[in-house]
Amino acid sequence: MRTASPDQISDLLRAFGAVTWPTGRQTALDLAAARGWSVELETKNSVSFITNLGTNDDSARALVLSDEATGGLLDKLTVNVSDAEAAAPTELRKAYTDLCAVAENALGAPVYVERGSNPRTFWDLDNGGRVGFQRLDDIVIMILISRDAADLLREDKRLGLDPNRITGAGDEDL
């Protein structure tokens, strides 16, 4: 199973760490252009890219919070960093572990680890954002979360709220 190379992951970690929050759609476009990615589709609330990471699903997506007051703030960027292989659970677990090791070598110990069927591991960035990897059923993705979204996650942790809670399901009691 192919994954983005350690050099490509390190480059993305540096680029994500250099973002100044809050930031907008143009930052995602500039980050992509600097890496030779092309825009596949742009809508009011998202931008889809074709990357050059060498995997069989070279996709990335930026989520933009659009409103008149902000002009469109970048909230999250996800990048496919492994081949999409539905029938390769062992290779997928190894890809996830190897990619997390690259980030851990660069950023130190993670601040959040969730195990289970779709594990996630995250690191806080000096700029206030958060970066991590998630293993899905058929692919590993790299995720950049905005400072505002990361602040909400940090506050939830401080308050002892379960990150897996479902709002409106009656388990919100503090």
N, C-alpha and C positions, 0 to 999 in steps of 0.2 A: 504494500500500500504506500503510495506516494504521499508525502506531506510537503508543506512549505519548508524550505531549508532553514537551518538555524540562523544563517545570515539574513534571510528574508524576515524571519520572526524578530530578530534583533533590530532590524531596520524599522519594522512596524512599532516595536516597543519604544524606540527613540522618537519616532514621529508622533505617536500617541502621547508620550510624555512631554512633548514640546507644545502641545495644544494649549492655548490660553482660553480659559473658560470665563464667561459664557462665549460661545462661538456659534457661527451659523453654517448654513449650507455650503457657502463658498470654501470653508475650511476642508470639508469632505471632498469637494471637487479638486481643490489644490493638492491635498494629500494623495488623491488618486492619480492626478496628472503627473506629479513628481515621481511616481512609481511606474508610469507607462500604462496605467489602467485606462480603459475606455468606458464612457457612459453608455449604458444599455437603454435605460429608461429613466426619465425624470418626471416626477409628479409634484404636486403641492406639498405632500408629506413624506416623500422619499426620493432617493436616488439609487438606482441599481447600476452596478459596475461589472465589467468583465476584467478580472485581474490577470496577471501573468505569473501566478505562483506555481504553475506546472502541475496542477491537480486536474482530475477529470471533471470537476465542477468549479471552474474559476469564477465564482460569483462573490460579490460583496454588496451590502445594502446599508444605506444610511437612513435613519429615521429622523425626520425633521418635524419639530413642533411648530406648525405654521399658525401665525395669527398676525393681525395688523400691528400690534404693539411691538412684537419682537422681530418681525420680518422673517422669521424662520430659524429657530434655534436647533442646533444639532443635539440630539438626545442620545442616540446610540448608533454605533457602527458595527456591523457584523461581517466577518470575512471567513469564507470557507477555506480552511487550511489543511484539509486532507482530501484524499479521494473519497467520493461517495461510493460506498460498497455495502449494500444491504446484507450480504451473506458473509461478512468478515468480522465477527465480533472480537476475535482474538487480536487481529491486526488493528482494529479500531481502538481497542484498549491500549495497545502498545503505542499507537500514534498519539493518543491523548496523553499518556504518561511521558513520552519523549518531548512533546511540545511544552507540557507544563515544566519539565526539567530545564528547558531553555529559558523560560521566563523566571524560574526560581534562581537560576545562575545569575541572571541580570538584575533581578529585583529583590532577592532574598525570600524569606518565608512568606507564603500567602497569608492574607488576612481572612479569607473565607474559603472553606472547603465543604462541599456538599457531596455526599456519596449517594449511591442509589443507582437506578437504572439509567439516568442521564446526569452523570456527575458534572459538577462545575467547580472551578478553582479560580479565585480572584486575588489580585494584588492592587493595593492603593498606589496611585502615582503621586509624585510630588506636586503636580498641578491640581490635585484634588479629584481628578477623574479616577476611574477604576478600570482595570484591564483583566481579562481572564479568558479561559477556554471552557467550552462545554462539549461533552461527548453526547451526541444525539444518536438515534437508532442507526444511522447510516453514514455519519460524517462528524468531523470535529470542526467546531467554529471558534474563532477568536472574536472577542467582544470588547469594544470600548464603550464605557458608560460615562455620560457627562458628569461634571462635578455636582450639579444639582441632584441628579438621580442617585449618584453615589452617596451624597449627603443624606438622602432619605433612607438608603440602606444602612448607613452607619447609625442613624438615629433609631431605626427599628432594632438594631442589635443592642444599642445602649438601653433601650426600653425592654429588652428581652422578648421581643415579638418574634414569633415563628415566621421565618421567611417563606414557608410553604403554605401559610394560611390562605384561605380563600375569602376575600372580602365579601360580606353579605351572607356568609354561611352560618353565622351565629357564634363563631369562635373568636370574635374580636375583643372579648373582655380582657381588660388589663389587670 
